[in-house]
């Protein structure tokens, strides 16, 4: 095993922290996505009412609908950011593993060429 390629204790800790942040961001994105869908269901249920009640009841339903629309945009944006953070945190580990396997293959080929020519 090449000591230059062996991850140090600090790199292992950093990798664990990055993975933990990515997993927590992904879970936060799932929760935010669920919180985005529930106001959409509420708005759909408001449209099924036969008619709006007269007086302050109709205004209250309109206000609730506006709050639902606002929460759709807020929680949808939060879900998008959380998923983007999760992808950014978890994807470099996969790329690093691919690079490591390629460099090991190249290193093995390179060592063979030195032994045959030297």
Secondary structure by P-SEA (a helix, b strand, c coil): ccccccccaaaaaaaaaaaaaaaaaaaaaaaaaaaaaaaaaaaaaaaacccccccaaaaaaaaaaaaaaaaaaaaaaaaaaaaaaaaaacaaaaaaaaaaaaaaaaaaaaaaaaaaac
